[in-house]
């Protein structure tokens, strides 16, 4: 349903040229939930705008539903639903007025496609006369999804749809996506949440405009072959610097309240290293071997690119 081949995007600024996307190639199958994972500025939104015909690429080609995103942009727009990262509905219109307006844009009605949005719209019914700007974050996202689905699209593009939404609403949102996927709708979603990434059928890891890897969540985790240890101490900032100075350390990043550290060799003597840290003045170092997550694999991939800083 989605095919991208060597997509490039460059933005011209006053004194320099910014490369947002570098030869991005990927595909998304019918009924698949494909997740795009990467930090702010990685190029996620640029790729979404190209695939939804809102932005012309500076190189490469892409198609959605078999239609070329440049030559057949009108056909593409008729078969896609798009939710940008920022809430973009009319905040001074009510829930029902927003949905009616978007239905009319696609020459349809709420009644004609009610089966497509029924599960979500029923949650919005108690607030149908409330202005969109007065809705909670979770309700705003549900309204946005309703409007994106009202014309029965074949492909759904969601750019960080649950950012700032409470955990319960996030779960409900993903339950809906799973149902849509089961109905044959392809879902292309970007998210900063690793627990959401694991709900996707496949994931693409993007960093500084480059697609580093594409695979299922399980296979991506399995590709992390380095020893992974979590360290803690009272002076975490100092500990981070001292760990990174160790020649046997491959990468070290802040991860919640600990430092996730990988080593160049699987048999690296962690106990001896901890002893050296204690000799350096640490009296409260805690450490434990931990299992790898998708974020750990992503950070390992970006280590050489980012010179060990993670940025």
C-alpha positions in Angstrom: 0.0 0.0 0.0 2.9 2.3 0.6 6.2 2.2 -1.4 9.0 4.7 -1.0 12.2 4.4 -3.1 15.2 6.6 -2.3 13.2 9.5 -1.0 15.4 12.6 -0.3 14.4 15.9 1.1 16.5 19.0 1.4 15.5 22.4 2.9 17.3 25.5 1.8 18.0 28.1 4.5 19.7 31.4 4.3 23.3 30.2 4.9 23.0 26.5 4.5 21.2 23.5 3.2 19.5 21.1 5.6 19.2 17.4 4.6 16.0 16.1 6.2 15.8 12.7 4.5 18.5 10.6 2.9 17.5 7.9 0.4 14.6 6.5 2.4 13.2 3.2 1.0 10.4 1.3 2.7 7.1 -0.5 2.1 3.9 -1.0 4.1 1.6 -3.9 3.3 -2.2 -3.9 3.3 -3.6 -4.2 6.9 -0.1 -3.6 8.4 0.7 -1.3 11.3 4.1 0.2 10.5 5.8 2.3 13.1 8.4 5.0 12.5 10.6 5.6 15.5 13.0 8.4 15.9 13.8 11.6 17.9 12.6 15.1 17.1 14.2 16.3 13.9 14.9 12.8 12.6 12.7 13.4 9.5 9.5 11.7 10.5 7.1 14.5 9.7 8.9 15.4 6.4 8.3 11.8 5.2 4.7 11.9 6.3 4.1 15.1 4.4 5.7 13.7 1.3 3.6 10.5 1.4 0.4 12.5 2.0 1.2 14.8 -1.0 1.7 17.9 1.2 5.4 18.2 0.3 7.4 17.6 -2.9 10.5 15.5 -2.3 13.8 16.7 -3.8 14.6 13.1 -5.0 13.2 9.6 -5.2 9.7 8.4 -5.8 6.8 7.1 -3.8 3.3 5.6 -4.2 0.3 5.1 -1.9 -2.3 2.6 -2.9 -0.6 2.3 -6.3 -0.9 6.0 -7.0 2.2 8.2 -7.5 2.3 10.9 -4.8 3.4 13.5 -7.3 1.7 12.7 -10.6 -1.5 11.3 -9.0 -1.8 13.4 -5.9 -5.6 13.8 -6.2 -6.1 10.1 -6.2 -3.8 9.7 -3.2 -5.7 12.3 -1.2 -8.9 10.4 -1.8 -7.7 7.2 -0.2 -5.6 8.4 2.8 -6.5 9.7 6.2 -4.0 12.0 7.9 -3.6 13.1 11.5 -0.7 15.6 11.9 1.3 15.8 15.2 -0.5 19.0 16.2 -4.3 19.1 16.7 -5.5 20.7 13.5 -9.3 20.6 13.6 -11.4 23.7 13.9 -11.4 24.5 17.6 -14.4 26.9 17.5 -16.6 24.3 15.8 -18.4 21.5 17.8 -17.5 17.9 17.6 -20.4 17.2 15.3 -19.7 20.2 13.2 -16.1 19.2 12.6 -17.1 15.7 11.6 -19.9 16.9 9.3 -17.5 19.4 7.7 -14.8 16.7 7.0 -17.4 14.4 5.6 -18.7 17.1 3.2 -15.2 17.7 2.0 -15.0 14.1 0.7 -18.6 14.3 -0.6 -20.0 11.9 2.0 -21.9 12.0 5.2 -21.5 10.7 8.8 -24.5 8.4 8.3 -23.0 6.8 5.1 -19.8 5.8 6.8 -21.0 5.4 10.4 -19.8 1.8 10.6 -16.3 3.0 10.1 -16.3 5.5 13.0 -19.0 4.0 15.2 -16.7 2.7 18.0 -14.9 6.0 18.4 -17.9 8.3 17.7 -20.0 6.7 20.4 -17.4 7.8 23.0 -17.7 11.3 21.6 -21.6 11.4 21.6 -21.9 12.9 25.1 -19.7 15.8 23.9 -21.1 16.2 20.3 -22.2 19.8 21.0 -19.0 20.8 22.8 -16.4 22.9 20.9 -13.3 20.9 19.8 -11.0 23.4 21.6 -12.7 22.5 25.0 -12.1 18.7 24.7 -9.5 16.8 26.7 -6.3 15.6 24.9 -7.6 12.1 24.5 -11.0 13.2 23.2 -9.3 15.6 20.7 -7.3 12.7 19.3 -10.4 10.5 19.0 -12.1 13.3 17.1 -9.1 13.7 14.9 -9.1 10.0 14.1 -12.9 10.1 13.4 -12.4 12.9 10.9 -9.5 11.1 9.3 -11.6 8.0 8.9 -14.9 9.5 7.8 -14.3 8.9 4.1 -13.2 5.2 4.6 -9.5 5.6 3.6 -7.3 2.7 2.7 -4.2 4.1 4.3 -4.0 6.0 7.6 -1.1 8.3 8.5 -0.7 9.2 12.2 2.1 11.5 13.2 2.7 11.0 16.9 -1.1 10.7 17.6 -0.9 10.0 21.3 1.8 12.5 22.5 0.5 14.2 25.6 -2.4 11.8 26.0 -3.1 9.9 29.2 -2.2 6.2 29.4 -5.8 5.0 29.4 -6.7 7.0 26.3 -3.5 5.8 24.6 -4.5 2.2 25.1 -8.0 2.8 23.8 -6.5 4.6 20.8 -4.3 1.6 20.0 -7.2 -0.8 20.4 -8.9 1.1 17.7 -5.8 0.9 15.4 -5.7 -2.8 15.9 -9.3 -3.1 14.8 -8.7 -0.9 11.7 -5.7 -3.0 10.8 -7.9 -6.1 11.1 -10.4 -4.5 8.6 -7.6 -4.2 6.1 -6.6 -0.5 6.6 -2.8 0.1 6.4 -1.6 2.3 9.3 1.6 4.3 9.2 2.3 5.7 12.6 5.2 7.6 14.3 5.5 7.5 18.0 8.1 8.4 20.7 6.7 5.7 23.1 8.6 2.4 23.0 5.6 0.4 24.5 3.6 1.6 21.5 6.3 0.7 19.1 6.1 -2.9 20.3 2.4 -3.0 19.2 3.4 -2.4 15.6 3.8 -5.3 13.1 7.0 -3.8 11.8 9.2 -0.8 12.9 11.5 1.5 11.0 14.2 3.3 13.0 15.1 6.7 11.7 17.9 9.0 12.8 19.1 12.3 11.2 17.2 11.5 8.0 18.5 8.0 7.6 16.5 4.8 8.0 18.8 2.6 10.1 16.8 -0.6 10.2 13.4 -2.1 9.5 12.0 -5.3 11.1 9.5 -6.7 13.5 9.9 -5.6 17.2 11.1 -9.0 18.2 13.7 -9.3 15.5 15.0 -5.8 16.2 15.5 -6.6 19.9 17.2 -9.9 18.9 19.8 -8.0 16.9 21.2 -6.3 20.0 24.1 -8.7 20.7 26.2 -6.6 23.2 26.3 -7.1 26.9 23.9 -4.6 28.6 24.2 -3.4 32.2 22.3 -0.7 34.2 24.3 1.4 36.6 23.1 3.7 39.4 24.9 6.1 41.8 24.1 9.3 43.7 26.2 11.4 41.3 24.8 10.2 38.0 26.3 13.0 35.9 29.8 12.3 37.1 29.2 8.5 36.8 28.1 9.0 33.2 31.3 10.7 32.3 33.5 8.2 34.1 31.8 5.2 32.4 32.2 6.7 29.0 35.9 7.1 29.6 36.4 3.4 30.0 37.9 2.0 26.7 35.9 -1.2 27.0 32.6 0.7 27.0 30.8 0.9 23.7 28.0 3.2 24.7 26.4 4.7 27.8 23.1 6.6 27.9 20.8 7.9 30.6 17.7 5.7 30.7 15.2 6.8 33.3 17.0 6.6 36.7 19.9 4.5 35.5 22.7 4.4 32.9 22.3 1.7 30.2 25.8 0.7 29.2 27.0 -1.7 26.5 30.5 -3.1 26.2 32.7 -3.9 23.2 33.2 -7.5 24.4 30.6 -9.9 25.8 33.0 -11.1 28.5 33.9 -7.6 29.7 34.8 -7.9 33.5 32.0 -5.8 34.9 32.9 -6.7 38.5 36.4 -5.4 38.1 35.1 -2.3 36.5 32.8 -1.6 39.4 35.7 -2.1 41.7 37.7 0.5 39.8 34.7 2.9 40.2 34.7 2.4 43.9 38.5 3.1 44.0 37.7 6.3 42.1 35.5 7.4 45.1 32.1 5.9 44.5 30.6 4.2 47.5 27.1 3.7 46.3 27.4 2.1 42.8 24.6 -0.3 41.9 24.6 -2.4 38.8 22.6 -5.3 37.2 22.5 -7.2 33.9 19.3 -6.2 32.0 17.4 -7.4 29.0 17.5 -5.4 25.8 14.6 -3.3 24.6 14.0 -1.6 21.2 15.3 1.7 22.6 18.6 0.1 23.6 19.0 -1.3 20.1 18.2 2.1 18.6 20.7 3.8 20.8 23.4 1.2 19.9 22.8 1.9 16.2 23.1 5.7 16.7 26.2 5.5 18.9 28.8 5.8 16.1 26.7 8.4 14.2 26.3 10.6 17.3 29.8 10.2 18.6 28.5 8.5 21.7 26.4 11.4 22.8 23.0 10.1 21.6 22.2 13.3 19.7 
